[in-house]
Amino acid sequence: MKLQPKTLPVEKTHSTIPPKKATNKKTKKILQNWQLYIFILPAFLYFFIFHYMPLYGLQIAFKDFTPVAGITGSDWVGFKHFIRFFESYYFWDLIKNTLGLSVYELIVGFPLPIILALLLNEVKDSFFKRTVQTVTYAPHFISVVVIAGMVIAFLSPVTGIINHGIQLLGFEPIAFMTDPAWFKTVYVFSGVWQSTGWGTIIYLAALSGVDPQHHESAVVEGANRLQRIWHINIPFIFPTMVILLIMNVGNIMALGFEKILLFQNPLNLESSNVIATFVYKAGLLDAQYSFAAAVGLFNAVINAILLIVVNQIARKTSETSLW
């Protein structure tokens, strides 16, 4: 007679904690750490009030909004304002100027903080290193209005120190601020001067995590300083570079209009008129609220698409991404 093997009961793998008890446990945990939630409350309120609640007003991009009728009382017009913008004679000029400035700024401004951080990381004299950091960080704390005033004063064809130097070299003074060909260069390099030093902070923080034993091993094997930077430091900060590049590309159409507006004048309008300044003038100066909202929404959608696409490319090629 054959004995049948005894089958053991299979244990259940799912949780046996009732949902009510689990909820009570979470509530108790929140109450125990209420101080931490108080700390994050201001940030939560800021984003909720100033970033999420205004989304309700996006519907005016699809309406003929009038302040008298209000958002709910205005008539729906569908994509009328978007079509008007796409068919306007200035559409491609705005796209060209916005992309031109953004790509120029990305090409010039993105690598410089990386280079400066790598150079500062190699400096052994702490006094010189602190001095350079202080000098390069300082412009970040200067107001945009003050920066614009300084640049305009420095580049004045009559009293500007830059043009005085050009004249001493035997050349004619250049009207930087009224020549459309110079506007992009002035805008980009003034931004580089203001933000490069501050941008090195993230990379220096990343470089501080490099294990010194890697460099010691490389020195023993005969690697020079450039080889160690290329094969040790740069690969270590590469994920940080990818993340910041994704974020910069995601904001490629979101140029801040403050400095552009301060640099802008009727003579350089050919190069300085971008989507941000156009939305400001159409919405606030000309009171075309629905049209300005439609243009701004189009700009935001393009940024979102670029962010998603670049993030997907980065995740597939480097396995580093925002999500």
C-alpha positions as CSV (number, residue, x, y, z in Angstrom):
1,M,0.0,0.0,0.0
2,K,1.4,3.4,-1.1
3,L,1.4,6.2,1.3
4,Q,0.2,9.5,-0.1
5,P,2.5,12.4,0.8
6,K,1.0,14.8,3.2
7,T,0.3,18.2,1.7
8,L,1.2,21.1,3.9
9,P,-1.2,24.1,3.9
10,V,0.0,27.0,1.8
11,E,0.6,30.2,3.8
12,K,-1.2,33.3,2.6
13,T,1.2,36.0,1.5
14,H,-1.2,38.9,1.6
15,S,-1.4,41.2,4.6
16,T,-3.9,40.2,7.3
17,I,-4.0,43.7,8.8
18,P,-7.5,45.1,8.4
19,P,-7.7,48.3,6.4
20,K,-9.2,50.2,9.3
21,K,-6.2,49.2,11.5
22,A,-3.7,50.1,8.8
23,T,-5.4,53.6,8.4
24,N,-5.3,54.1,12.2
25,K,-1.6,53.1,12.2
26,K,-0.8,55.7,9.5
27,T,-2.8,58.4,11.3
28,K,-0.9,57.6,14.5
29,K,2.4,57.8,12.7
30,I,1.5,61.2,11.2
31,L,0.5,62.5,14.7
32,Q,3.7,61.3,16.2
33,N,5.7,63.2,13.5
34,W,3.5,66.3,13.3
35,Q,6.5,68.6,13.6
36,L,7.9,67.4,10.3
37,Y,4.6,68.0,8.5
38,I,4.5,71.6,10.0
39,F,8.0,72.1,8.4
40,I,6.8,71.1,4.9
41,L,3.4,72.9,5.2
42,P,4.7,76.3,3.9
43,A,6.2,74.7,0.8
44,F,3.0,72.7,0.2
45,L,0.9,75.9,0.6
46,Y,3.2,77.8,-1.8
47,F,2.9,75.3,-4.6
48,F,-0.8,74.7,-4.0
49,I,-1.7,78.4,-4.0
50,F,0.6,79.8,-6.6
51,H,1.1,76.9,-8.9
52,Y,-2.0,74.6,-8.8
53,M,-4.9,77.0,-8.0
54,P,-4.1,79.3,-11.0
55,L,-4.6,76.3,-13.3
56,Y,-8.3,77.0,-13.0
57,G,-7.8,80.2,-15.0
58,L,-6.3,78.4,-18.0
59,Q,-9.8,77.9,-19.4
60,I,-9.7,81.6,-20.5
61,A,-7.3,80.5,-23.3
62,F,-10.4,78.8,-24.8
63,K,-12.8,81.7,-24.1
64,D,-13.3,85.3,-25.1
65,F,-12.7,86.5,-21.5
66,T,-13.9,89.8,-20.3
67,P,-13.5,91.0,-16.7
68,V,-17.2,92.0,-16.5
69,A,-18.5,88.5,-17.4
70,G,-15.7,86.7,-15.4
71,I,-14.2,83.3,-16.2
72,T,-17.4,81.3,-16.0
73,G,-19.6,83.8,-17.8
74,S,-17.3,84.3,-20.8
75,D,-18.1,82.6,-24.1
76,W,-16.3,79.5,-25.3
77,V,-14.4,80.0,-28.6
78,G,-12.4,76.8,-28.7
79,F,-9.0,77.1,-30.4
80,K,-9.7,80.5,-31.9
81,H,-6.8,82.3,-30.1
82,F,-4.3,79.5,-30.8
83,I,-5.2,79.6,-34.5
84,R,-4.8,83.4,-34.5
85,F,-1.3,83.0,-33.0
86,F,-0.2,80.3,-35.4
87,E,-1.4,82.3,-38.4
88,S,0.1,85.6,-37.3
89,Y,3.1,87.1,-39.2
90,Y,5.2,87.3,-36.0
91,F,4.7,83.6,-35.0
92,W,7.9,82.3,-36.6
93,D,9.9,85.3,-35.5
94,L,8.9,84.7,-31.8
95,I,9.8,81.0,-32.1
96,K,13.1,81.8,-33.8
97,N,14.1,84.4,-31.2
98,T,13.0,82.3,-28.2
99,L,14.8,79.1,-29.4
100,G,17.8,81.0,-30.6
101,L,18.3,82.7,-27.2
102,S,17.6,79.5,-25.3
103,V,19.9,77.2,-27.3
104,Y,22.7,79.8,-27.4
105,E,22.4,80.1,-23.6
106,L,22.4,76.3,-23.2
107,I,25.4,75.8,-25.4
108,V,27.5,78.5,-23.7
109,G,26.1,78.5,-20.2
110,F,25.7,74.8,-19.4
111,P,29.4,73.6,-19.7
112,L,31.0,76.6,-17.9
113,P,29.9,75.7,-14.4
114,I,31.2,72.1,-15.0
115,I,34.6,73.4,-16.2
116,L,34.8,75.9,-13.3
117,A,33.9,73.2,-10.7
118,L,36.5,70.8,-12.1
119,L,39.2,73.5,-12.1
120,L,38.3,74.7,-8.5
121,N,38.4,71.0,-7.4
122,E,42.0,70.8,-8.5
123,V,43.1,73.9,-6.6
124,K,45.0,73.1,-3.4
125,D,45.5,76.6,-2.1
126,S,42.4,77.1,0.1
127,F,42.7,80.9,0.3
128,F,42.9,81.3,-3.5
129,K,40.0,78.8,-3.9
130,R,37.8,80.7,-1.5
131,T,38.6,84.0,-3.2
132,V,37.7,82.7,-6.6
133,Q,34.5,81.2,-5.3
134,T,33.5,84.5,-3.6
135,V,34.2,86.5,-6.7
136,T,32.3,84.2,-9.0
137,Y,29.3,83.7,-6.6
138,A,28.8,87.4,-5.9
139,P,27.0,88.4,-9.1
140,H,24.3,85.8,-8.4
141,F,23.1,88.0,-5.4
142,I,22.8,91.2,-7.5
143,S,19.3,92.1,-8.6
144,V,18.5,91.6,-12.3
145,V,17.6,95.3,-12.5
146,V,21.0,96.3,-11.2
147,I,22.8,93.8,-13.5
148,A,20.9,95.2,-16.5
149,G,21.8,98.8,-15.5
150,M,25.5,97.8,-15.1
151,V,25.6,96.1,-18.5
152,I,23.9,99.0,-20.3
153,A,26.4,101.4,-18.6
154,F,29.4,99.3,-19.5
155,L,28.4,98.9,-23.1
156,S,27.3,102.5,-23.8
157,P,28.9,103.7,-27.0
158,V,29.7,107.1,-25.4
159,T,30.6,106.5,-21.8
160,G,30.9,102.7,-21.5
161,I,34.2,101.2,-20.3
162,I,34.0,98.4,-23.0
163,N,33.8,100.9,-25.8
164,H,36.6,103.0,-24.3
165,G,38.8,99.9,-24.5
166,I,37.7,99.3,-28.1
167,Q,38.6,102.8,-29.0
168,L,42.0,102.6,-27.4
169,L,42.7,99.6,-29.7
170,G,41.9,101.8,-32.7
171,F,38.5,100.6,-33.5
172,E,35.1,102.4,-33.8
173,P,32.7,102.1,-30.8
174,I,30.0,99.5,-31.1
175,A,26.3,100.2,-30.3
176,F,25.8,96.9,-28.5
177,M,22.4,97.6,-27.1
178,T,20.8,99.0,-30.2
179,D,22.3,96.5,-32.7
180,P,20.0,93.4,-33.1
181,A,23.0,91.3,-34.1
182,W,24.6,91.8,-30.7
183,F,21.5,91.4,-28.5
184,K,21.8,87.6,-28.1
185,T,25.5,87.7,-27.2
186,V,25.0,90.5,-24.6
187,Y,22.0,88.6,-23.0
188,V,23.8,85.2,-22.9
189,F,27.2,86.4,-21.6
190,S,25.6,88.7,-19.0
191,G,23.7,85.6,-17.7
192,V,26.9,83.6,-17.8
193,W,28.6,86.3,-15.6
194,Q,25.8,86.2,-13.2
195,S,25.1,82.5,-12.8
196,T,28.2,80.5,-13.6
197,G,29.8,80.7,-10.2
198,W,26.6,79.8,-8.4
199,G,26.0,76.9,-10.8
200,T,29.3,75.3,-9.7
201,I,28.0,74.7,-6.2
202,I,26.1,71.5,-7.2
203,Y,29.1,70.1,-9.1
204,L,31.5,70.9,-6.3
205,A,29.2,69.1,-3.9
206,A,29.1,66.1,-6.2
207,L,32.9,66.1,-6.6
208,S,33.4,66.1,-2.9
209,G,32.0,62.5,-2.9
210,V,34.8,61.2,-5.1
211,D,36.8,58.6,-3.1
212,P,40.4,59.8,-2.9
213,Q,41.6,56.2,-3.2
214,H,40.5,56.3,-6.8
215,H,43.0,59.1,-7.5
216,E,45.7,57.5,-5.5
217,S,45.4,54.3,-7.5
218,A,45.4,56.2,-10.7
219,V,48.6,58.1,-9.7
220,V,50.3,54.8,-8.9
221,E,49.4,53.5,-12.3
222,G,50.9,56.7,-13.9
223,A,47.8,58.7,-14.8
224,N,48.3,62.5,-15.1
225,R,45.9,65.1,-13.8
226,L,43.9,65.5,-17.0
227,Q,43.5,61.7,-17.3
228,R,42.2,61.5,-13.7
229,I,39.7,64.3,-14.3
230,W,38.5,62.6,-17.5
231,H,38.3,59.1,-16.2
232,I,37.4,59.7,-12.5
233,N,35.8,63.1,-11.9
234,I,33.7,63.5,-15.0
235,P,32.1,60.0,-14.8
236,F,31.3,60.6,-11.2
237,I,29.4,63.8,-11.8
238,F,27.9,62.6,-15.1
239,P,24.5,61.7,-13.5
240,T,24.3,65.2,-12.0
241,M,25.1,66.7,-15.4
242,V,22.3,64.6,-17.1
243,I,19.7,65.7,-14.5
244,L,20.6,69.4,-14.9
245,L,20.6,69.1,-18.6
246,I,17.1,67.6,-18.6
247,M,15.9,70.4,-16.4
248,N,17.5,73.0,-18.6
249,V,16.1,71.6,-21.8
250,G,12.7,71.4,-20.1
251,N,12.8,75.2,-19.6
252,I,14.2,75.9,-23.0
253,M,11.1,77.9,-24.0
254,A,10.6,79.5,-20.6
255,L,13.0,82.5,-20.9
256,G,12.5,84.9,-18.0
257,F,11.3,88.1,-19.5
258,E,12.7,90.5,-16.8
259,K,16.2,90.9,-18.2
260,I,15.1,90.8,-21.8
261,L,12.5,93.5,-21.1
262,L,15.2,95.6,-19.5
263,F,17.5,95.2,-22.4
264,Q,14.8,95.6,-25.0
265,N,14.3,98.8,-27.0
266,P,12.7,99.6,-30.4
267,L,16.0,99.2,-32.2
268,N,16.8,95.7,-31.1
269,L,13.2,94.4,-31.1
270,E,14.0,92.3,-34.2
271,S,16.1,90.0,-31.9
272,S,14.7,90.6,-28.4
273,N,11.0,90.0,-29.0
274,V,10.4,86.5,-27.5
275,I,7.3,84.6,-26.4
276,A,7.7,85.7,-22.7
277,T,7.8,89.5,-23.5
278,F,5.0,89.0,-26.1
279,V,2.7,87.4,-23.6
280,Y,3.5,90.2,-21.1
281,K,2.7,93.0,-23.6
282,A,-0.4,91.3,-25.1
283,G,-1.8,90.3,-21.7
284,L,-1.0,93.1,-19.3
285,L,-0.4,96.1,-21.6
286,D,-2.9,95.4,-24.4
287,A,-5.5,93.6,-22.1
288,Q,-5.8,90.7,-24.5
289,Y,-6.1,88.2,-21.7
290,S,-7.5,85.2,-23.6
291,F,-5.0,85.6,-26.4
292,A,-2.0,85.9,-24.0
293,A,-3.2,82.9,-22.0
294,A,-3.4,80.8,-25.2
295,V,0.2,81.8,-26.2
296,G,1.5,81.1,-22.7
297,L,-0.3,77.7,-22.6
298,F,1.2,76.8,-26.0
299,N,4.7,77.7,-24.6
300,A,4.1,75.6,-21.5
301,V,3.0,72.6,-23.5
302,I,6.1,72.7,-25.7
303,N,8.2,72.8,-22.6
304,A,6.4,69.8,-21.1
305,I,6.8,67.8,-24.3
306,L,10.5,68.6,-24.5
307,L,11.0,67.7,-20.8
308,I,9.3,64.3,-21.3
309,V,11.1,63.5,-24.6
310,V,14.6,64.4,-23.2
311,N,13.9,62.5,-20.0
312,Q,13.0,59.4,-22.0
313,I,16.1,59.7,-24.2
314,A,18.3,60.1,-21.1
315,R,16.8,57.1,-19.4
316,K,17.4,54.9,-22.4
317,T,20.9,56.1,-23.1
318,S,22.4,56.7,-19.7
319,E,19.9,55.1,-17.3
320,T,19.7,58.5,-15.4
321,S,16.5,60.4,-15.5
322,L,14.1,62.5,-13.4
323,W,11.6,59.7,-13.3
